[in-house]
Amino acid sequence: MVDRDLMSIQEARALVRCARKAQEDFARLDQGRIDAIVKAVADAAVAQAEFLATLAVEETGFGKVPDKKAKNLLASEKLHEAIKDMKTIGVLSDDKVRKVVEIATPVGVIAGIIPSTNPTSTTIYKSMISLKSGNAIVFTPHPSARKCIGKTVEMIRGVLKNCGVCEDLVSVMSVPSMEGSAELMKVVDLILATGGPGMVKAAYSSGTPALGVGAGNVPAFIERSADIEDAVAKIFASKTFDNGTVCASEQAIVTESVIAEQVKKSFVAHGGYFLSGDKAEKVKRYMERGNGSMNPDIVGRDAAYIARFAGIDVPPGTRILIYEEEGVGPKYPFSKEKLTALLGFYTVNDWKEACEICDKLLRNGGVGHSLAIHSRNEEVIREFGLRKPVSRMLVNTPSTQGAVGISTSLFPSFTLGCGTVGGSATSDNVTPLNLMNVRRVAYDLGNTCCSSAPVPAASAASTTSSIDINAVTALIVEQLRKMA
C-alpha cells in the first residue's frame, strides 16, 4: 500500500534539490538575460490568459472567466510593465559620496503556497517575481485547484525550456498534502504564502523565513460628503469582481445616518437586495458551518446561487445580498470575511463612530489588511489614514482593484502584506525586491581613526580615499560570478 504522505514528503525534497541546482546556474546570468526570460513568461501568460481562467473556473467552481482572465493579465502584462526596469541582479548602486556599493543576491529556492481562489494568477505572479530576482520556486497547490495550477506551471516550464534554461526553476508538487507542504517549507530558503490562516500560520511556524498575508475583512466607509452613486458603483464593481474571491474585496458597508437612505436606494438600484426576517436567517444558516467558519460552498458564488441553496427567493438581477448587521464579532456572521456576494451593512451617526466600527470590523479577522473610504473630506480621510490598523487605505476607488494595483498606483500584486499588526513580516504589496538580499560593501570614510597614535606617512597613501572604487566594484562583481 502506497503511503501518500511519504510520497508527498519525498517529492518535496526531490523538487527542491532539482530547483536548487537549476537556481545555481540561473544566478550566473546577467540582468538582461533574466529580463528576457521574464518577458517571455509574461508573453506566454498573456496568450494563455483566457484558457487558464477557464480551467480555474471549471475546476474550482469559483468566480467568473472574464474576471479570472483579467487577474491573469494583471499578473503577467501589468506586472511585467511594473518590474521590467527594476535592477535585481548584480550591482544595484555605487554611491561614490557615501562609499557604499549595494549588490543584489538571490534568496535561493522559494516555496510558493497557492490558494484555490486565485490559482492561475497567483502562480504566474509568484513565478515572475521569483525569476526576476534570480530565484527558483516550488509550488504547493491547493488540492481543489491542482490541475489548473499544474497547467500554469507546465506553460511556464515550456517557456523556460525554449529560453535555454532549466525547467526546474519552476515546479509544482503533484502529490500535495499537509505533510508534504510542511516538508517543503522546511527545506526551502523562503516561503511566499498566500492562503488560509492555517496555512499562513504553518508557514511562519516552519522555522524558515516567510512572507505571508492575513485575511482581509475590508470595511468600506461612505462618508456624508461622498459622491454616493460613484461610491456604490465602485463597490459593486469590486465586490462582484470574480464573485468576491479577492481578499481585498469589501466585506461590510459603513455609512452615516444622514445619507443612509440614499445609500440604500442606490444599492438596490444597482442590484443589491436587503435581507430581513426568515430570509436573513436562512442565509445565515447556510453561510456558516457549525463551528462558525465560512461555508466553503459559498466562496466565489453569485447572489442567485447563494439564494437558491439557502432556499429563498430574490428579485431577478440581484447581484449582492446585504444584511443590516446588529453587531461585530463571532455571533454576527455578516461582520466576518465573506469571499462571495454577501455584504454587511452598518449605519452610524458620524465619522467618529464610523471610525470605531471600522476598527472593530478590522480586528474581527482583517487587521492589517485594507480599508476603503469614499469621501471628499480630506480631513476625515487623513484621520482614517492616521488611525486605522491597515497596510493600504483605498480612497474613492474599488477596494479590490485598488489594493491589487489595477485602479491605483500600488504595485500589482497577489500577495498583500498585512504588517506586524496583522501577523505578517511585511506591509508591502510583495515585489521582486522582497525576494532578494542586498549585500553592502562599505569603505572607510577616512575621517576616523582607531587610536590616538598618529598615522605613519607611509600608510597615509594607502587610505581608502586613494582606492579606485570602480575597479574594486568590478572585481567584486567578477568574483561573485565565479562563486555563483
C-alpha positions as CSV (number, residue, x, y, z in Angstrom):
1,M,0.0,0.0,0.0
2,V,1.4,3.4,-1.1
3,D,1.9,5.9,1.7
4,R,0.7,9.2,0.1
5,D,2.1,11.4,2.8
6,L,5.6,9.8,2.5
7,M,5.4,10.2,-1.3
8,S,4.5,13.9,-0.9
9,I,7.4,14.4,1.5
10,Q,9.8,12.7,-0.8
11,E,8.6,14.7,-3.8
12,A,9.0,18.0,-1.9
13,R,12.7,17.1,-1.2
14,A,13.3,16.0,-4.8
15,L,11.8,19.1,-6.3
16,V,13.8,21.4,-4.1
17,R,17.1,19.5,-4.9
18,C,16.4,20.0,-8.6
19,A,15.3,23.6,-8.1
20,R,18.5,24.4,-6.1
21,K,20.7,23.0,-8.9
22,A,18.8,25.0,-11.5
23,Q,18.9,28.2,-9.5
24,E,22.7,28.0,-9.0
25,D,23.1,28.1,-12.8
26,F,20.4,30.7,-13.2
27,A,22.2,33.0,-10.7
28,R,25.1,33.2,-13.1
29,L,23.0,35.0,-15.8
30,D,23.1,38.8,-16.1
31,Q,20.2,41.2,-15.7
32,G,19.5,41.4,-19.5
33,R,19.2,37.6,-19.9
34,I,17.0,37.2,-16.9
35,D,14.8,40.1,-18.0
36,A,14.3,38.5,-21.4
37,I,13.2,35.2,-19.8
38,V,10.8,37.0,-17.5
39,K,9.3,38.8,-20.5
40,A,8.9,35.5,-22.4
41,V,7.0,34.1,-19.4
42,A,4.8,37.2,-19.3
43,D,4.0,37.0,-23.1
44,A,3.1,33.3,-22.8
45,A,0.8,34.0,-19.8
46,V,-0.9,36.8,-21.8
47,A,-1.5,34.5,-24.7
48,Q,-2.9,31.8,-22.3
49,A,-4.8,34.1,-20.0
50,E,-8.4,33.1,-21.1
51,F,-7.6,29.4,-21.4
52,L,-6.1,29.3,-17.9
53,A,-9.0,31.3,-16.5
54,T,-11.5,28.8,-18.0
55,L,-9.6,25.9,-16.4
56,A,-9.6,27.6,-13.0
57,V,-13.4,28.2,-13.0
58,E,-14.2,24.7,-14.3
59,E,-12.0,23.0,-11.7
60,T,-12.8,25.1,-8.6
61,G,-16.3,26.5,-9.4
62,F,-15.2,29.9,-8.1
63,G,-15.5,33.2,-9.8
64,K,-16.0,34.2,-13.4
65,V,-13.9,33.5,-16.5
66,P,-13.7,37.2,-17.7
67,D,-12.5,38.3,-14.3
68,K,-10.1,35.5,-13.8
69,K,-8.7,36.4,-17.2
70,A,-8.3,40.0,-16.0
71,K,-6.4,38.6,-13.0
72,N,-4.1,36.6,-15.2
73,L,-3.4,39.7,-17.3
74,L,-2.6,41.7,-14.2
75,A,-0.2,39.0,-13.0
76,S,1.6,39.0,-16.4
77,E,1.2,42.0,-18.6
78,K,0.8,44.7,-16.0
79,L,3.2,43.1,-13.6
80,H,5.9,42.9,-16.3
81,E,5.4,46.6,-17.0
82,A,6.0,47.4,-13.4
83,I,9.1,45.2,-13.0
84,K,10.8,45.4,-16.4
85,D,13.2,48.2,-15.4
86,M,13.9,47.0,-11.9
87,K,17.5,46.3,-11.1
88,T,17.6,43.0,-9.2
89,I,20.8,41.3,-10.3
90,G,24.4,42.3,-9.5
91,V,25.4,45.8,-8.5
92,L,22.3,47.8,-7.6
93,S,24.1,51.1,-6.8
94,D,27.6,52.6,-6.4
95,D,27.5,55.6,-4.2
96,K,30.8,57.5,-4.6
97,V,29.9,60.0,-1.8
98,R,28.9,57.5,0.9
99,K,31.3,55.0,-0.5
100,V,28.8,52.1,-0.3
101,V,28.3,49.6,-3.1
102,E,25.0,47.6,-3.0
103,I,24.8,44.2,-4.6
104,A,21.7,42.1,-5.1
105,T,21.9,38.4,-4.2
106,P,19.1,35.9,-4.8
107,V,17.3,34.3,-1.9
108,G,17.6,30.8,-3.5
109,V,14.7,28.4,-3.6
110,I,11.2,29.7,-2.7
111,A,8.1,27.7,-1.6
112,G,5.0,29.2,-3.2
113,I,1.7,28.4,-1.5
114,I,-1.2,28.9,-3.9
115,P,-4.9,29.3,-2.9
116,S,-7.9,28.0,-4.7
117,T,-9.5,31.4,-5.1
118,N,-6.8,32.9,-7.4
119,P,-4.9,29.8,-8.5
120,T,-3.5,30.6,-12.0
121,S,-3.0,34.3,-11.5
122,T,-1.1,33.8,-8.2
123,T,1.1,31.1,-9.9
124,I,2.0,33.4,-12.7
125,Y,2.7,36.3,-10.4
126,K,4.9,34.4,-8.0
127,S,6.8,32.8,-10.8
128,M,7.6,36.1,-12.4
129,I,8.7,37.9,-9.3
130,S,10.8,34.9,-8.2
131,L,12.6,34.6,-11.6
132,K,13.1,38.4,-11.8
133,S,15.1,38.3,-8.6
134,G,17.2,35.3,-9.7
135,N,15.3,32.6,-7.7
136,A,13.7,29.2,-8.3
137,I,10.2,28.4,-6.9
138,V,8.4,25.2,-6.0
139,F,4.7,25.4,-5.6
140,T,2.4,23.5,-3.2
141,P,-1.1,23.8,-4.8
142,H,-4.4,23.9,-3.1
143,P,-5.8,20.4,-3.7
144,S,-9.0,21.7,-5.3
145,A,-7.1,23.7,-7.9
146,R,-4.3,21.3,-8.6
147,K,-5.0,20.8,-12.3
148,C,-5.2,24.5,-13.3
149,I,-2.1,25.3,-11.2
150,G,-0.3,22.4,-12.8
151,K,-1.2,23.6,-16.3
152,T,0.1,27.1,-15.5
153,V,3.4,25.6,-14.3
154,E,3.6,23.4,-17.4
155,M,3.2,26.5,-19.6
156,I,6.0,28.4,-17.7
157,R,8.3,25.4,-17.8
158,G,7.8,25.2,-21.6
159,V,8.9,28.9,-21.8
160,L,12.0,28.2,-19.7
161,K,13.0,25.3,-21.9
162,N,12.6,27.4,-25.0
163,C,14.8,30.1,-23.4
164,G,17.6,27.6,-22.9
165,V,17.4,27.5,-19.1
166,C,16.5,24.6,-16.8
167,E,12.7,23.9,-16.4
168,D,13.2,23.1,-12.7
169,L,13.4,26.8,-11.9
170,V,9.6,26.5,-11.6
171,S,7.9,23.3,-10.5
172,V,4.8,22.1,-8.6
173,M,4.0,19.2,-6.3
174,S,1.9,16.6,-8.0
175,V,1.1,14.9,-4.6
176,P,0.1,17.7,-2.3
177,S,-0.5,17.0,1.3
178,M,-0.2,18.8,4.6
179,E,2.9,16.7,5.4
180,G,4.4,17.3,2.0
181,S,3.8,21.1,2.3
182,A,5.3,21.1,5.8
183,E,8.4,19.4,4.5
184,L,8.7,21.8,1.5
185,M,8.5,24.7,3.9
186,K,11.4,23.3,5.9
187,V,13.8,22.7,3.1
188,V,13.5,25.9,1.1
189,D,15.1,29.3,1.7
190,L,12.0,31.4,1.9
191,I,8.2,30.8,1.9
192,L,5.8,33.0,-0.1
193,A,2.5,32.2,1.5
194,T,-0.9,33.1,0.1
195,G,-3.8,31.1,1.5
196,G,-6.0,30.5,4.6
197,P,-4.9,31.5,8.1
198,G,-4.0,27.9,8.9
199,M,-1.5,27.6,6.0
200,V,0.0,31.1,6.7
201,K,0.4,30.2,10.4
202,A,2.1,27.0,9.4
203,A,4.5,29.0,7.1
204,Y,5.5,31.2,10.0
205,S,5.9,28.3,12.3
206,S,8.1,26.3,10.0
207,G,11.4,27.8,11.1
208,T,12.0,29.1,7.6
209,P,11.8,32.9,6.8
210,A,8.4,33.6,5.4
211,L,6.3,36.3,3.8
212,G,2.7,35.6,4.5
213,V,-0.6,37.5,4.2
214,G,-3.6,37.6,6.6
215,A,-7.3,37.6,6.0
216,G,-9.0,40.7,4.6
217,N,-12.2,41.7,6.4
218,V,-12.4,45.0,4.5
219,P,-14.8,47.7,5.7
220,A,-15.9,50.4,3.2
221,F,-17.0,53.8,4.7
222,I,-19.3,56.0,2.7
223,E,-18.9,59.4,4.3
224,R,-21.6,62.1,4.0
225,S,-19.5,64.2,1.5
226,A,-19.1,61.3,-0.9
227,D,-20.5,61.0,-4.4
228,I,-22.9,58.3,-3.4
229,E,-23.7,57.0,-6.9
230,D,-20.0,56.8,-7.7
231,A,-19.2,55.1,-4.4
232,V,-21.9,52.4,-4.8
233,A,-21.0,51.7,-8.4
234,K,-17.4,51.2,-7.5
235,I,-18.3,49.0,-4.5
236,F,-20.4,46.8,-6.9
237,A,-17.5,46.7,-9.4
238,S,-15.2,45.5,-6.7
239,K,-17.4,43.1,-4.8
240,T,-18.8,41.3,-7.9
241,F,-15.3,41.1,-9.5
242,D,-14.7,37.3,-9.7
243,N,-17.6,36.9,-7.3
244,G,-15.7,38.4,-4.4
245,T,-12.8,36.0,-4.3
246,V,-10.1,38.6,-3.8
247,C,-9.3,39.1,-0.1
248,A,-9.3,42.9,-0.6
249,S,-12.9,43.0,-1.6
250,E,-15.4,44.9,0.6
251,Q,-17.0,42.9,3.4
252,A,-19.1,45.5,5.1
253,I,-20.5,48.9,4.3
254,V,-20.5,51.6,7.0
255,T,-22.4,54.9,6.3
256,E,-23.8,57.9,8.2
257,S,-27.4,58.2,9.1
258,V,-27.9,61.5,7.3
259,I,-27.2,59.7,3.9
260,A,-28.2,56.1,4.8
261,E,-31.5,56.0,2.9
262,Q,-29.8,57.4,-0.2
263,V,-27.1,54.8,0.0
264,K,-29.6,52.0,0.5
265,K,-31.7,53.2,-2.5
266,S,-28.5,53.3,-4.6
267,F,-27.5,49.8,-3.6
268,V,-31.0,48.5,-4.5
269,A,-30.8,50.3,-7.9
270,H,-27.5,48.6,-8.6
271,G,-28.8,45.1,-7.8
272,G,-28.5,44.9,-4.1
273,Y,-31.1,43.0,-2.0
274,F,-31.5,43.7,1.7
275,L,-32.2,40.5,3.6
276,S,-34.6,40.5,6.6
277,G,-36.7,38.1,8.7
278,D,-36.7,34.5,7.7
279,K,-34.7,35.1,4.6
280,A,-31.9,36.5,6.5
281,E,-31.9,33.6,9.0
282,K,-31.8,31.1,6.2
283,V,-28.8,32.8,4.6
284,K,-27.0,33.0,7.9
285,R,-27.5,29.3,8.5
286,Y,-26.2,28.5,5.0
287,M,-23.2,30.8,5.0
288,E,-21.5,29.3,8.1
289,R,-20.6,25.9,9.3
290,G,-21.4,24.6,12.9
291,N,-18.0,25.9,14.2
292,G,-18.7,29.4,13.0
293,S,-16.3,29.2,10.0
294,M,-17.3,30.2,6.5
295,N,-19.1,27.5,4.5
296,P,-16.7,26.8,1.6
297,D,-19.6,26.2,-0.7
298,I,-20.5,29.9,-0.8
299,V,-17.0,31.0,-1.8
300,G,-16.8,32.7,-5.2
301,R,-20.5,32.2,-5.9
302,D,-23.0,34.8,-7.2
303,A,-26.1,36.0,-5.3
304,A,-28.5,33.8,-7.2
305,Y,-26.5,30.7,-6.3
306,I,-26.5,31.6,-2.6
307,A,-30.2,32.4,-2.6
308,R,-31.1,29.2,-4.3
309,F,-29.2,26.9,-1.9
310,A,-30.3,28.9,1.1
311,G,-33.9,28.3,-0.1
312,I,-35.0,31.9,-0.6
313,D,-36.4,33.9,-3.5
314,V,-34.8,37.2,-4.6
315,P,-35.7,39.6,-7.4
316,P,-34.2,38.9,-10.9
317,G,-31.0,40.7,-11.4
318,T,-29.9,40.6,-7.8
319,R,-26.1,40.9,-7.6
320,I,-25.3,41.2,-3.9
321,L,-27.2,40.1,-0.8
322,I,-27.0,42.7,2.0
323,Y,-27.9,42.4,5.7
324,E,-28.0,45.2,8.3
325,E,-25.9,43.5,10.9
326,E,-26.6,44.3,14.6
327,G,-23.0,43.9,15.9
328,V,-19.4,42.8,15.3
329,G,-17.9,39.6,16.5
330,P,-18.2,35.8,16.3
331,K,-22.0,35.8,16.8
332,Y,-22.6,38.2,13.8
333,P,-21.8,36.3,10.6
334,F,-22.1,39.4,8.3
335,S,-19.4,41.1,10.3
336,K,-16.8,38.5,9.1
337,E,-14.9,38.0,5.9
338,K,-17.2,36.7,3.1
339,L,-15.4,35.8,-0.2
340,T,-18.7,35.9,-2.1
341,A,-21.7,38.1,-3.0
342,L,-22.6,39.0,0.6
343,L,-22.2,42.3,2.4
344,G,-22.8,43.5,5.9
345,F,-24.3,47.0,6.4
346,Y,-23.9,49.4,9.3
347,T,-25.4,52.8,10.0
348,V,-23.6,55.3,12.3
349,N,-24.2,58.9,13.4
350,D,-20.9,60.4,12.3
351,W,-17.4,59.7,11.0
352,K,-16.0,59.2,14.5
353,E,-18.5,56.4,15.2
354,A,-17.7,55.0,11.7
355,C,-14.0,55.1,12.8
356,E,-14.8,52.9,15.8
357,I,-17.0,50.4,13.8
358,C,-14.3,50.1,11.1
359,D,-11.7,49.4,13.7
360,K,-13.9,46.7,15.3
361,L,-14.5,45.1,11.8
362,L,-10.8,45.1,11.0
363,R,-10.0,43.5,14.4
364,N,-12.6,40.8,13.7
365,G,-10.4,39.0,11.2
366,G,-8.9,41.6,8.9
367,V,-6.5,43.7,10.9
368,G,-3.5,44.9,8.9
369,H,-5.0,44.4,5.5
370,S,-7.1,47.1,3.8
371,L,-9.8,49.6,4.3
372,A,-11.9,51.6,1.7
373,I,-13.2,55.1,2.2
374,H,-15.4,57.2,-0.1
375,S,-15.3,60.8,0.8
376,R,-14.4,64.3,-0.4
377,N,-13.5,65.5,3.0
378,E,-9.7,65.4,3.1
379,E,-9.7,66.0,6.9
380,V,-11.7,62.8,7.5
381,I,-9.6,60.8,5.0
382,R,-6.4,61.9,6.8
383,E,-7.9,61.0,10.2
384,F,-8.7,57.5,8.9
385,G,-5.3,57.2,7.4
386,L,-3.6,58.1,10.7
387,R,-5.8,55.8,12.9
388,K,-6.7,52.6,11.1
389,P,-4.6,49.5,11.5
390,V,-4.3,48.7,7.8
391,S,-1.4,48.4,5.3
392,R,-3.4,50.0,2.5
393,M,-6.3,52.5,2.6
394,L,-8.2,52.9,-0.7
395,V,-9.7,56.3,-1.3
396,N,-12.7,56.7,-3.8
397,T,-11.7,53.6,-5.7
398,P,-13.0,49.9,-5.8
399,S,-11.2,48.1,-2.9
400,T,-10.3,45.0,-4.9
401,Q,-9.0,46.8,-7.9
402,G,-7.3,49.4,-5.8
403,A,-5.5,47.1,-3.5
404,V,-4.0,44.8,-6.2
405,G,-2.9,47.8,-8.3
406,I,-5.4,47.9,-11.1
407,S,-7.1,51.3,-10.3
408,T,-4.3,52.8,-8.1
409,S,-0.6,53.2,-8.4
410,L,0.0,50.4,-5.8
411,F,2.3,47.7,-7.0
412,P,0.4,45.0,-9.0
413,S,0.4,42.1,-6.6
414,F,-1.5,39.0,-5.4
415,T,0.4,38.8,-2.1
416,L,-0.8,41.7,0.1
417,G,1.2,42.0,3.3
418,C,-0.6,42.9,6.5
419,G,2.3,44.2,8.5
420,T,3.2,43.1,12.0
421,V,-0.2,44.2,13.3
422,G,-1.7,41.5,11.0
423,G,0.9,38.9,11.8
424,S,2.8,39.5,8.6
425,A,6.5,40.1,8.0
426,T,5.8,42.9,5.6
427,S,3.1,45.5,4.9
428,D,4.1,45.7,1.2
429,N,2.3,44.6,-2.0
430,V,5.1,42.0,-2.4
431,T,7.5,42.7,-5.3
432,P,10.8,41.1,-6.6
433,L,12.6,43.4,-4.2
434,N,11.1,41.4,-1.3
435,L,12.7,38.3,-2.7
436,M,16.4,39.2,-2.7
437,N,19.1,40.0,-0.3
438,V,21.2,43.2,-0.5
439,R,24.9,42.9,0.2
440,R,26.5,46.2,1.1
441,V,30.2,46.8,0.6
442,A,31.2,49.8,2.7
443,Y,34.5,51.7,2.5
444,D,36.2,53.5,5.3
445,L,35.4,57.3,5.0
446,G,38.9,58.3,6.2
447,N,37.6,60.6,8.9
448,T,38.0,58.4,11.9
449,C,40.9,56.5,13.4
450,C,41.1,53.6,15.7
451,S,43.7,55.0,18.1
452,S,45.2,58.3,19.2
453,A,48.5,57.4,17.6
454,P,49.5,59.4,14.5
455,V,49.1,57.7,11.2
456,P,52.5,56.9,9.7
457,A,53.3,58.8,6.5
458,A,53.9,55.6,4.6
459,S,50.4,54.3,5.3
460,A,48.6,57.5,4.5
461,A,48.9,56.8,0.8
462,S,47.1,53.5,1.3
463,T,43.9,55.0,2.8
464,T,40.5,54.3,1.2
465,S,40.5,57.8,-0.4
466,S,43.1,56.7,-2.8
467,I,41.4,53.5,-3.8
468,D,39.7,53.2,-7.2
469,I,36.2,52.2,-6.1
470,N,35.1,51.4,-9.7
471,A,38.0,48.9,-10.1
472,V,37.2,47.3,-6.8
473,T,33.5,47.1,-7.7
474,A,34.3,45.4,-11.0
475,L,36.5,42.9,-9.2
476,I,33.7,42.1,-6.7
477,V,31.2,41.5,-9.5
478,E,33.6,39.2,-11.3
479,Q,34.3,37.2,-8.1
480,L,30.5,36.9,-7.4
481,R,30.1,35.4,-10.9
482,K,32.8,32.9,-10.3
483,M,31.4,32.0,-6.9
484,A,27.9,31.5,-8.4
